[in-house]
Amino acid sequence: MDVPLWLALLAVGYLGVKLARPPWWLVAALLLGGYLVAHSILGSVVGALVK
């Protein structure tokens, strides 16, 4: 079964928010922080460390 990555992340994110009930500001901060890191010079550094 092939599931697109965006769909899997959406499902895991939805279940995480629904089950763990984190504050909305924490979810927004993580999403914004991840977006900003991915589009900066740190994105390539983090990508190299993950591999």
Secondary structure, 3 states (H helix, E strand, C coil): CCCCHHHHHHHHHHHHHHHHCCCHHHHHHHHHHHHHHHCCHHHHHHHHHHC
